[in-house]
Amino acid sequence: MGKSCIRFKKMDQIPYDLIGELASKMTVQDWIRKYEQALKR
């Protein structure tokens, strides 16, 4: 999709806990459903 890319200049600035928390809010099936809906547009 490309719109979910996040760039960090330094490895120690990556908020791993936050990324894990956000990723856990959506199931794989939910993500696939949203991805497929975006492709249909």
mmJSON file of the N, C-alpha and C atoms, coordinates in Angstrom:
{"data_MODEL":{"atom_site":{
"group_PDB":["ATOM","ATOM","ATOM","ATOM","ATOM","ATOM","ATOM","ATOM","ATOM","ATOM","ATOM","ATOM","ATOM","ATOM","ATOM","ATOM","ATOM","ATOM","ATOM","ATOM","ATOM","ATOM","ATOM","ATOM","ATOM","ATOM","ATOM","ATOM","ATOM","ATOM","ATOM","ATOM","ATOM","ATOM","ATOM","ATOM","ATOM","ATOM","ATOM","ATOM","ATOM","ATOM","ATOM","ATOM","ATOM","ATOM","ATOM","ATOM","ATOM","ATOM","ATOM","ATOM","ATOM","ATOM","ATOM","ATOM","ATOM","ATOM","ATOM","ATOM","ATOM","ATOM","ATOM","ATOM","ATOM","ATOM","ATOM","ATOM","ATOM","ATOM","ATOM","ATOM","ATOM","ATOM","ATOM","ATOM","ATOM","ATOM","ATOM","ATOM","ATOM","ATOM","ATOM","ATOM","ATOM","ATOM","ATOM","ATOM","ATOM","ATOM","ATOM","ATOM","ATOM","ATOM","ATOM","ATOM","ATOM","ATOM","ATOM","ATOM","ATOM","ATOM","ATOM","ATOM","ATOM","ATOM","ATOM","ATOM","ATOM","ATOM","ATOM","ATOM","ATOM","ATOM","ATOM","ATOM","ATOM","ATOM","ATOM","ATOM","ATOM","ATOM","ATOM"],
"id":[1,2,3,4,5,6,7,8,9,10,11,12,13,14,15,16,17,18,19,20,21,22,23,24,25,26,27,28,29,30,31,32,33,34,35,36,37,38,39,40,41,42,43,44,45,46,47,48,49,50,51,52,53,54,55,56,57,58,59,60,61,62,63,64,65,66,67,68,69,70,71,72,73,74,75,76,77,78,79,80,81,82,83,84,85,86,87,88,89,90,91,92,93,94,95,96,97,98,99,100,101,102,103,104,105,106,107,108,109,110,111,112,113,114,115,116,117,118,119,120,121,122,123],
"type_symbol":["N","C","C","N","C","C","N","C","C","N","C","C","N","C","C","N","C","C","N","C","C","N","C","C","N","C","C","N","C","C","N","C","C","N","C","C","N","C","C","N","C","C","N","C","C","N","C","C","N","C","C","N","C","C","N","C","C","N","C","C","N","C","C","N","C","C","N","C","C","N","C","C","N","C","C","N","C","C","N","C","C","N","C","C","N","C","C","N","C","C","N","C","C","N","C","C","N","C","C","N","C","C","N","C","C","N","C","C","N","C","C","N","C","C","N","C","C","N","C","C","N","C","C"],
"label_atom_id":["N","CA","C","N","CA","C","N","CA","C","N","CA","C","N","CA","C","N","CA","C","N","CA","C","N","CA","C","N","CA","C","N","CA","C","N","CA","C","N","CA","C","N","CA","C","N","CA","C","N","CA","C","N","CA","C","N","CA","C","N","CA","C","N","CA","C","N","CA","C","N","CA","C","N","CA","C","N","CA","C","N","CA","C","N","CA","C","N","CA","C","N","CA","C","N","CA","C","N","CA","C","N","CA","C","N","CA","C","N","CA","C","N","CA","C","N","CA","C","N","CA","C","N","CA","C","N","CA","C","N","CA","C","N","CA","C","N","CA","C","N","CA","C"],
"label_alt_id":[null,null,null,null,null,null,null,null,null,null,null,null,null,null,null,null,null,null,null,null,null,null,null,null,null,null,null,null,null,null,null,null,null,null,null,null,null,null,null,null,null,null,null,null,null,null,null,null,null,null,null,null,null,null,null,null,null,null,null,null,null,null,null,null,null,null,null,null,null,null,null,null,null,null,null,null,null,null,null,null,null,null,null,null,null,null,null,null,null,null,null,null,null,null,null,null,null,null,null,null,null,null,null,null,null,null,null,null,null,null,null,null,null,null,null,null,null,null,null,null,null,null,null],
"label_comp_id":["MET","MET","MET","GLY","GLY","GLY","LYS","LYS","LYS","SER","SER","SER","CYS","CYS","CYS","ILE","ILE","ILE","ARG","ARG","ARG","PHE","PHE","PHE","LYS","LYS","LYS","LYS","LYS","LYS","MET","MET","MET","ASP","ASP","ASP","GLN","GLN","GLN","ILE","ILE","ILE","PRO","PRO","PRO","TYR","TYR","TYR","ASP","ASP","ASP","LEU","LEU","LEU","ILE","ILE","ILE","GLY","GLY","GLY","GLU","GLU","GLU","LEU","LEU","LEU","ALA","ALA","ALA","SER","SER","SER","LYS","LYS","LYS","MET","MET","MET","THR","THR","THR","VAL","VAL","VAL","GLN","GLN","GLN","ASP","ASP","ASP","TRP","TRP","TRP","ILE","ILE","ILE","ARG","ARG","ARG","LYS","LYS","LYS","TYR","TYR","TYR","GLU","GLU","GLU","GLN","GLN","GLN","ALA","ALA","ALA","LEU","LEU","LEU","LYS","LYS","LYS","ARG","ARG","ARG"],
"label_asym_id":["A","A","A","A","A","A","A","A","A","A","A","A","A","A","A","A","A","A","A","A","A","A","A","A","A","A","A","A","A","A","A","A","A","A","A","A","A","A","A","A","A","A","A","A","A","A","A","A","A","A","A","A","A","A","A","A","A","A","A","A","A","A","A","A","A","A","A","A","A","A","A","A","A","A","A","A","A","A","A","A","A","A","A","A","A","A","A","A","A","A","A","A","A","A","A","A","A","A","A","A","A","A","A","A","A","A","A","A","A","A","A","A","A","A","A","A","A","A","A","A","A","A","A"],
"label_entity_id":["1","1","1","1","1","1","1","1","1","1","1","1","1","1","1","1","1","1","1","1","1","1","1","1","1","1","1","1","1","1","1","1","1","1","1","1","1","1","1","1","1","1","1","1","1","1","1","1","1","1","1","1","1","1","1","1","1","1","1","1","1","1","1","1","1","1","1","1","1","1","1","1","1","1","1","1","1","1","1","1","1","1","1","1","1","1","1","1","1","1","1","1","1","1","1","1","1","1","1","1","1","1","1","1","1","1","1","1","1","1","1","1","1","1","1","1","1","1","1","1","1","1","1"],
"label_seq_id":[1,1,1,2,2,2,3,3,3,4,4,4,5,5,5,6,6,6,7,7,7,8,8,8,9,9,9,10,10,10,11,11,11,12,12,12,13,13,13,14,14,14,15,15,15,16,16,16,17,17,17,18,18,18,19,19,19,20,20,20,21,21,21,22,22,22,23,23,23,24,24,24,25,25,25,26,26,26,27,27,27,28,28,28,29,29,29,30,30,30,31,31,31,32,32,32,33,33,33,34,34,34,35,35,35,36,36,36,37,37,37,38,38,38,39,39,39,40,40,40,41,41,41],
"pdbx_PDB_ins_code":[null,null,null,null,null,null,null,null,null,null,null,null,null,null,null,null,null,null,null,null,null,null,null,null,null,null,null,null,null,null,null,null,null,null,null,null,null,null,null,null,null,null,null,null,null,null,null,null,null,null,null,null,null,null,null,null,null,null,null,null,null,null,null,null,null,null,null,null,null,null,null,null,null,null,null,null,null,null,null,null,null,null,null,null,null,null,null,null,null,null,null,null,null,null,null,null,null,null,null,null,null,null,null,null,null,null,null,null,null,null,null,null,null,null,null,null,null,null,null,null,null,null,null],
"Cartn_x":[0.829,0.0,0.877,1.993,2.919,2.611,1.394,1.045,1.31,1.794,2.061,3.548,4.345,5.785,6.112,7.003,7.479,8.993,9.632,11.094,11.663,12.721,13.424,14.885,15.483,16.891,17.813,17.353,18.192,17.414,18.08,17.432,16.908,17.599,17.18,15.945,15.456,14.255,12.983,13.123,11.969,11.147,9.87,9.01,8.4,9.187,8.749,7.466,7.348,6.143,4.907,5.002,3.87,3.518,4.513,4.265,3.572,4.03,3.402,1.962,1.709,0.351,-0.575,-0.116,-0.94,-1.194,-0.174,-0.328,-1.303,-1.384,-2.271,-3.732,-4.007,-5.39,-6.158,-5.461,-6.106,-5.691,-6.665,-6.342,-5.83,-5.218,-4.728,-5.898,-7.003,-8.171,-8.727,-8.745,-9.192,-8.286,-6.966,-6.005,-6.192,-6.354,-6.554,-7.832,-8.903,-10.169,-9.999,-9.309,-9.073,-8.197,-7.184,-6.293,-7.066,-7.901,-8.683,-9.684,-10.263,-11.173,-10.424,-9.201,-8.405,-8.047,-7.841,-7.504,-8.69,-9.9,-11.105,-11.379,-10.794,-11.07,-10.493],
"Cartn_y":[-1.184,0.0,1.253,1.201,2.321,3.442,3.553,4.664,4.345,3.158,2.78,2.812,3.359,3.421,4.504,4.164,5.115,5.056,6.201,6.237,6.85,6.25,6.747,6.916,8.006,8.252,7.47,7.213,6.501,5.34,4.193,2.991,3.19,3.992,4.168,5.065,5.635,6.467,5.682,4.411,3.616,3.226,3.631,3.312,1.91,0.881,-0.499,-0.826,-0.345,-0.621,-0.037,1.186,1.83,1.118,0.751,0.046,-1.29,-2.001,-3.265,-3.078,-2.037,-1.752,-1.421,-0.607,-0.234,-1.429,-2.255,-3.429,-4.436,-4.501,-5.478,-5.057,-3.827,-3.339,-3.808,-4.381,-4.829,-6.269,-7.126,-8.507,-8.589,-9.705,-9.91,-9.871,-10.499,-10.515,-9.109,-8.264,-6.876,-6.123,-6.332,-5.634,-6.065,-7.367,-7.872,-7.29,-7.226,-6.669,-5.198,-4.415,-3.002,-2.875,-3.725,-3.7,-3.999,-5.013,-5.381,-4.289,-3.617,-2.513,-1.353,-1.116,-0.03,-0.358,-1.621,-2.008,-1.798,-1.924,-1.806,-0.374,0.589,2.001,2.432],
"Cartn_z":[0.0,0.0,0.0,0.691,0.673,1.639,2.104,2.988,4.448,4.714,6.094,6.418,5.529,5.761,6.784,7.696,8.694,8.637,8.563,8.489,9.765,10.246,11.416,11.047,11.491,11.184,12.11,13.327,14.29,14.884,15.01,15.53,16.952,17.755,19.141,19.279,18.178,18.21,17.869,17.535,17.12,18.351,18.403,19.554,19.396,19.686,19.481,20.241,21.47,22.262,21.594,21.104,20.44,19.139,18.368,17.112,17.385,18.405,18.776,19.222,19.995,20.467,19.292,18.384,17.225,16.315,16.115,15.251,15.843,17.157,17.797,17.777,17.397,17.369,16.137,15.174,13.946,13.658,13.379,13.052,11.617,11.298,9.939,8.956,9.31,8.426,8.211,9.251,9.102,8.137,8.279,7.422,5.972,5.747,4.387,3.791,4.575,4.105,3.694,4.528,4.192,2.95,2.839,1.688,0.404,0.452,-0.735,-1.098,-0.115,-0.396,-1.052,-0.639,-1.229,-2.674,-2.985,-4.357,-5.304,-4.798,-5.64,-6.066,-5.398,-5.698,-6.999],
"occupancy":[1.0,1.0,1.0,1.0,1.0,1.0,1.0,1.0,1.0,1.0,1.0,1.0,1.0,1.0,1.0,1.0,1.0,1.0,1.0,1.0,1.0,1.0,1.0,1.0,1.0,1.0,1.0,1.0,1.0,1.0,1.0,1.0,1.0,1.0,1.0,1.0,1.0,1.0,1.0,1.0,1.0,1.0,1.0,1.0,1.0,1.0,1.0,1.0,1.0,1.0,1.0,1.0,1.0,1.0,1.0,1.0,1.0,1.0,1.0,1.0,1.0,1.0,1.0,1.0,1.0,1.0,1.0,1.0,1.0,1.0,1.0,1.0,1.0,1.0,1.0,1.0,1.0,1.0,1.0,1.0,1.0,1.0,1.0,1.0,1.0,1.0,1.0,1.0,1.0,1.0,1.0,1.0,1.0,1.0,1.0,1.0,1.0,1.0,1.0,1.0,1.0,1.0,1.0,1.0,1.0,1.0,1.0,1.0,1.0,1.0,1.0,1.0,1.0,1.0,1.0,1.0,1.0,1.0,1.0,1.0,1.0,1.0,1.0],
"B_iso_or_equiv":[0.0,0.0,0.0,0.0,0.0,0.0,0.0,0.0,0.0,0.0,0.0,0.0,0.0,0.0,0.0,0.0,0.0,0.0,0.0,0.0,0.0,0.0,0.0,0.0,0.0,0.0,0.0,0.0,0.0,0.0,0.0,0.0,0.0,0.0,0.0,0.0,0.0,0.0,0.0,0.0,0.0,0.0,0.0,0.0,0.0,0.0,0.0,0.0,0.0,0.0,0.0,0.0,0.0,0.0,0.0,0.0,0.0,0.0,0.0,0.0,0.0,0.0,0.0,0.0,0.0,0.0,0.0,0.0,0.0,0.0,0.0,0.0,0.0,0.0,0.0,0.0,0.0,0.0,0.0,0.0,0.0,0.0,0.0,0.0,0.0,0.0,0.0,0.0,0.0,0.0,0.0,0.0,0.0,0.0,0.0,0.0,0.0,0.0,0.0,0.0,0.0,0.0,0.0,0.0,0.0,0.0,0.0,0.0,0.0,0.0,0.0,0.0,0.0,0.0,0.0,0.0,0.0,0.0,0.0,0.0,0.0,0.0,0.0],
"pdbx_formal_charge":[null,null,null,null,null,null,null,null,null,null,null,null,null,null,null,null,null,null,null,null,null,null,null,null,null,null,null,null,null,null,null,null,null,null,null,null,null,null,null,null,null,null,null,null,null,null,null,null,null,null,null,null,null,null,null,null,null,null,null,null,null,null,null,null,null,null,null,null,null,null,null,null,null,null,null,null,null,null,null,null,null,null,null,null,null,null,null,null,null,null,null,null,null,null,null,null,null,null,null,null,null,null,null,null,null,null,null,null,null,null,null,null,null,null,null,null,null,null,null,null,null,null,null],
"auth_seq_id":[1,1,1,2,2,2,3,3,3,4,4,4,5,5,5,6,6,6,7,7,7,8,8,8,9,9,9,10,10,10,11,11,11,12,12,12,13,13,13,14,14,14,15,15,15,16,16,16,17,17,17,18,18,18,19,19,19,20,20,20,21,21,21,22,22,22,23,23,23,24,24,24,25,25,25,26,26,26,27,27,27,28,28,28,29,29,29,30,30,30,31,31,31,32,32,32,33,33,33,34,34,34,35,35,35,36,36,36,37,37,37,38,38,38,39,39,39,40,40,40,41,41,41],
"auth_comp_id":["MET","MET","MET","GLY","GLY","GLY","LYS","LYS","LYS","SER","SER","SER","CYS","CYS","CYS","ILE","ILE","ILE","ARG","ARG","ARG","PHE","PHE","PHE","LYS","LYS","LYS","LYS","LYS","LYS","MET","MET","MET","ASP","ASP","ASP","GLN","GLN","GLN","ILE","ILE","ILE","PRO","PRO","PRO","TYR","TYR","TYR","ASP","ASP","ASP","LEU","LEU","LEU","ILE","ILE","ILE","GLY","GLY","GLY","GLU","GLU","GLU","LEU","LEU","LEU","ALA","ALA","ALA","SER","SER","SER","LYS","LYS","LYS","MET","MET","MET","THR","THR","THR","VAL","VAL","VAL","GLN","GLN","GLN","ASP","ASP","ASP","TRP","TRP","TRP","ILE","ILE","ILE","ARG","ARG","ARG","LYS","LYS","LYS","TYR","TYR","TYR","GLU","GLU","GLU","GLN","GLN","GLN","ALA","ALA","ALA","LEU","LEU","LEU","LYS","LYS","LYS","ARG","ARG","ARG"],
"auth_asym_id":["A","A","A","A","A","A","A","A","A","A","A","A","A","A","A","A","A","A","A","A","A","A","A","A","A","A","A","A","A","A","A","A","A","A","A","A","A","A","A","A","A","A","A","A","A","A","A","A","A","A","A","A","A","A","A","A","A","A","A","A","A","A","A","A","A","A","A","A","A","A","A","A","A","A","A","A","A","A","A","A","A","A","A","A","A","A","A","A","A","A","A","A","A","A","A","A","A","A","A","A","A","A","A","A","A","A","A","A","A","A","A","A","A","A","A","A","A","A","A","A","A","A","A"],
"auth_atom_id":["N","CA","C","N","CA","C","N","CA","C","N","CA","C","N","CA","C","N","CA","C","N","CA","C","N","CA","C","N","CA","C","N","CA","C","N","CA","C","N","CA","C","N","CA","C","N","CA","C","N","CA","C","N","CA","C","N","CA","C","N","CA","C","N","CA","C","N","CA","C","N","CA","C","N","CA","C","N","CA","C","N","CA","C","N","CA","C","N","CA","C","N","CA","C","N","CA","C","N","CA","C","N","CA","C","N","CA","C","N","CA","C","N","CA","C","N","CA","C","N","CA","C","N","CA","C","N","CA","C","N","CA","C","N","CA","C","N","CA","C","N","CA","C"],
"pdbx_PDB_model_num":[1,1,1,1,1,1,1,1,1,1,1,1,1,1,1,1,1,1,1,1,1,1,1,1,1,1,1,1,1,1,1,1,1,1,1,1,1,1,1,1,1,1,1,1,1,1,1,1,1,1,1,1,1,1,1,1,1,1,1,1,1,1,1,1,1,1,1,1,1,1,1,1,1,1,1,1,1,1,1,1,1,1,1,1,1,1,1,1,1,1,1,1,1,1,1,1,1,1,1,1,1,1,1,1,1,1,1,1,1,1,1,1,1,1,1,1,1,1,1,1,1,1,1]
}}}
